[in-house]
Amino acid sequence: MISPMASKEPDPIVVVGAGIVGVCCALYLLRDGHRVVLVDRGAPGEGTSFGNGSIITEEAVVPVQTPGVARKVPGMLADPLGPLAIRWSYLPQIAPWLFHFIRSSSPRRVEEISIALGQLLEGSLKAYEPLLEAAGIQDMVKRSGWVSVYETEAGFKSYEPMLELQRRRGVKFDVLPAEELRQLEPGLAPIFRRGVFYPDVAHTVNNFRFVQELAAAFVRLGGEIRRASVVGFEQGESDVRAVVTEEGKLPCSGVVIAAGAWSKALTAMLGSRPPLDTERGYHLTLPHAAASLRMPVYSTERGFVCTPLENGLRVAGTVELGGLTAAPNWKRAEVLYQNASRWFPGLDRRDESRWMGYRPSMPDSVPVIGPSPRHRNAVFAFGHGHCGLSLAARTGDLVSALIAGRDPGIDMRPYRADRF
């Protein structure tokens, strides 16, 4: 008697990129019953996810590019230490991105973009709940809200149109006069004229450990992580059949590209060229800051955030358009310290650490989430800009729905890779 041949186990879905977005995609796919392999040249969370501002928010419906941004471009080139700066040496490479960036800043496009961001951000905190439960790290997320502060009345007035935009999207917030802001955050220096408190905001107490814990849960639940650089793909006429790494070929039933700023080169191998670039962001972490904060505090005027973490005060922010290869300009980190010192005079710098990372950014501030235009079993999930931590779990949920053929519940057209 000849025994029947055992059925072959399906090839795994390979998720390329082990930052917060890739890890959340991998976890959601694992929850759907897929075999999943997570591939990255580094360990989980060592890239951009290592040094973000640690914020998980549903209120970030205002794009980076707002009406009138074209008039600010000369200033971005002239001031290398400004909140939003462009390196002259990178101008030829960033010019196409800047073209789309400026085109996306018209009042009509900003309204459309805020709607697209709003439907993504809605439920972003809830999307984390099953992942936090699986990892046993519910205590790592603090639902504290956050507050945006203004040192001048003119700065607040200039942002009022964006507050109206947030109101149209249903964002909850309270405008605070100076005395109420002092009651909310008495540890801040009394230099502010206004504050805006957003209650539907959370932060993680350690963004790097947060990714590590989620990745560890992925492995405990049956996922596999491989440390290797992806160098290509084996492609059929309309599908991806294997991910090629420096360690060899990895057959796959599907692939998710979630490699942050490095997704541009990977998608080009698959015949797609979305205008992805990088906003270089800086941070300082001050373990002995002794700055008393109940919640993250953000300055729209100066473009940075202070977040209380379990390992000190994180001072993060600014945008530098300079690509993936130029050396860091550590004077920008010094500006962060100077700004934070205005809020907390005598800020203790002992044992500080500094960092520079690459926010993967689309010129319209909207991430790419959706199928590859050329491959039926490839899904893209990158370009989240300032909202990577906020949108990671939401993205994972959407990616798993797309791969399963389920209705994702929202119109996915604003996020398609070929929208430009």
KAWO-V529130 format. One record per backbone hydrogen bond with DSSP energy under -0.5 kcal/mol. CO is the residue of the C=O (numbers start at 1). NH is the residue of the N-H. E is the energy in kcal/mol with one decimal. If there is no record, write none. Layout:
# KAWO-V529130
<<CO:NH:E> <CO:NH:E>>
This chain:
# KAWO-V529130
<<1:3:-0.6> <12:14:-0.5> <12:253:-2.4> <12:254:-0.9> <13:15:-0.6> <13:37:-2.3> <14:16:-0.6> <14:256:-2.6> <15:17:-0.7> <15:39:-2.9> <16:258:-2.6> <18:45:-2.1> <19:23:-2.7> <20:24:-1.9> <21:25:-2.4> <22:26:-2.6> <23:27:-2.3> <24:28:-2.4> <25:29:-2.3> <26:30:-2.2> <27:31:-2.2> <28:32:-1.1> <29:34:-1.9> <30:33:-1.7> <35:13:-2.9> <36:224:-1.7> <37:15:-2.8> <37:39:-0.5> <38:226:-3.0> <39:17:-3.0> <40:228:-1.6> <43:46:-2.0> <47:50:-1.9> <48:51:-1.2> <54:204:-1.9> <55:57:-0.5> <56:202:-3.1> <59:61:-2.4> <61:63:-0.6> <64:66:-0.6> <66:69:-1.7> <68:71:-0.9> <69:72:-1.5> <69:73:-0.6> <70:73:-1.0> <72:76:-1.9> <73:77:-1.8> <74:78:-1.8> <75:79:-2.0> <76:86:-1.9> <78:80:-0.7> <79:82:-1.6> <83:319:-3.1> <85:321:-3.0> <87:90:-1.3> <87:91:-0.6> <88:91:-1.3> <90:94:-2.4> <91:95:-1.4> <94:98:-2.8> <95:99:-2.2> <96:100:-1.8> <97:101:-2.5> <98:102:-2.8> <99:103:-2.2> <100:104:-1.7> <102:105:-1.8> <103:106:-0.8> <106:110:-2.9> <107:111:-1.9> <108:112:-2.1> <109:113:-3.1> <110:114:-2.4> <111:115:-1.7> <112:116:-2.1> <113:117:-2.9> <114:118:-2.4> <115:119:-2.2> <116:120:-1.1> <117:121:-2.8> <118:122:-1.9> <121:124:-2.5> <123:127:-2.2> <124:128:-0.6> <125:128:-1.0> <125:129:-0.6> <126:129:-1.1> <128:131:-0.6> <128:132:-2.7> <129:133:-2.2> <130:134:-2.1> <131:135:-1.9> <132:136:-1.3> <132:137:-2.1> <137:140:-2.0> <138:141:-1.3> <140:142:-0.5> <140:205:-2.0> <141:143:-0.6> <142:144:-1.7> <142:203:-1.9> <145:296:-0.6> <146:198:-3.1> <147:298:-2.6> <148:196:-2.6> <149:300:-0.6> <150:193:-2.6> <150:194:-1.6> <152:156:-1.6> <153:157:-2.6> <154:158:-2.2> <155:159:-0.9> <156:159:-0.9> <156:160:-0.8> <157:160:-0.8> <159:162:-0.9> <159:163:-1.7> <160:164:-2.1> <161:165:-1.7> <162:166:-2.3> <163:167:-2.4> <164:168:-2.1> <165:169:-1.1> <166:171:-2.5> <167:170:-1.6> <174:197:-2.8> <176:195:-1.9> <177:181:-2.1> <178:182:-2.1> <179:183:-1.4> <180:184:-2.0> <181:185:-2.8> <185:188:-1.7> <189:191:-2.3> <193:178:-0.7> <194:150:-2.3> <195:176:-3.8> <196:148:-2.7> <197:174:-2.1> <197:199:-0.6> <198:146:-2.0> <199:201:-1.4> <200:58:-1.1> <201:145:-2.8> <202:56:-3.1> <203:142:-3.2> <205:310:-2.8> <206:210:-2.2> <207:211:-1.6> <208:212:-2.1> <209:213:-2.8> <210:214:-1.9> <211:215:-2.6> <212:216:-2.3> <213:217:-2.0> <214:218:-2.0> <215:219:-1.8> <216:220:-2.4> <217:221:-2.1> <218:223:-2.8> <219:222:-1.6> <224:38:-3.3> <226:40:-2.0> <226:228:-0.9> <229:231:-0.5> <229:246:-2.0> <232:244:-2.5> <233:235:-0.7> <234:241:-3.1> <234:242:-1.5> <238:376:-3.0> <239:236:-3.0> <239:241:-0.5> <241:252:-2.1> <242:234:-2.7> <242:244:-0.5> <243:245:-0.6> <243:250:-2.8> <244:231:-2.7> <244:232:-1.5> <245:248:-1.3> <248:245:-3.1> <249:251:-0.5> <250:243:-2.6> <254:14:-2.5> <255:379:-2.5> <256:16:-3.2> <256:258:-0.9> <257:381:-2.7> <259:262:-1.7> <260:263:-2.0> <261:264:-0.9> <262:266:-1.1> <263:267:-3.0> <264:268:-1.6> <265:269:-1.3> <266:270:-0.7> <267:270:-0.6> <267:272:-2.7> <268:271:-1.7> <274:276:-2.7> <275:363:-0.6> <277:361:-2.9> <278:280:-0.7> <278:323:-0.6> <279:281:-0.5> <279:359:-2.7> <280:320:-1.3> <281:357:-2.7> <282:317:-2.2> <283:355:-1.9> <284:315:-3.2> <285:287:-0.7> <285:353:-1.9> <286:289:-1.3> <286:313:-2.2> <289:348:-0.5> <290:292:-0.6> <291:293:-0.9> <296:147:-1.9> <297:306:-2.7> <298:149:-3.0> <298:300:-0.5> <299:303:-1.5> <299:304:-1.1> <303:318:-2.3> <304:299:-2.6> <305:316:-2.5> <306:297:-2.3> <307:309:-0.6> <307:314:-2.7> <309:312:-1.3> <312:309:-2.8> <312:314:-0.5> <313:286:-2.7> <313:315:-0.6> <314:307:-2.5> <314:316:-0.6> <315:284:-2.5> <316:305:-3.0> <317:282:-1.8> <319:85:-2.7> <320:280:-2.9> <320:322:-1.0> <321:87:-2.3> <322:326:-0.6> <328:330:-0.9> <329:332:-2.3> <330:334:-1.6> <331:335:-1.8> <332:336:-1.6> <333:337:-1.8> <334:338:-2.4> <335:339:-2.7> <336:340:-2.6> <337:341:-2.3> <338:342:-0.9> <339:342:-0.8> <339:343:-0.8> <340:343:-0.6> <340:344:-2.3> <343:189:-1.9> <344:347:-0.9> <349:352:-1.9> <350:288:-0.5> <353:285:-2.5> <355:283:-2.1> <357:281:-2.1> <357:359:-0.6> <358:360:-0.5> <359:279:-2.4> <359:361:-0.7> <360:385:-3.2> <361:277:-2.4> <362:365:-1.9> <367:369:-0.7> <368:382:-2.0> <370:380:-3.6> <375:372:-0.5> <375:378:-1.3> <377:255:-2.2> <378:372:-2.8> <379:257:-2.6> <380:370:-2.1> <382:368:-3.1> <383:362:-0.7> <384:387:-2.6> <385:388:-0.7> <387:391:-2.8> <388:392:-0.9> <391:395:-2.8> <392:396:-2.4> <393:397:-2.3> <394:398:-2.1> <395:399:-3.1> <396:400:-2.3> <397:401:-1.7> <398:402:-2.5> <399:403:-2.4> <400:404:-1.8> <401:405:-0.9> <401:406:-2.4> <402:405:-0.6> <410:412:-0.6> <412:415:-1.6> <413:416:-1.5> <415:369:-1.6> <416:419:-1.1>>
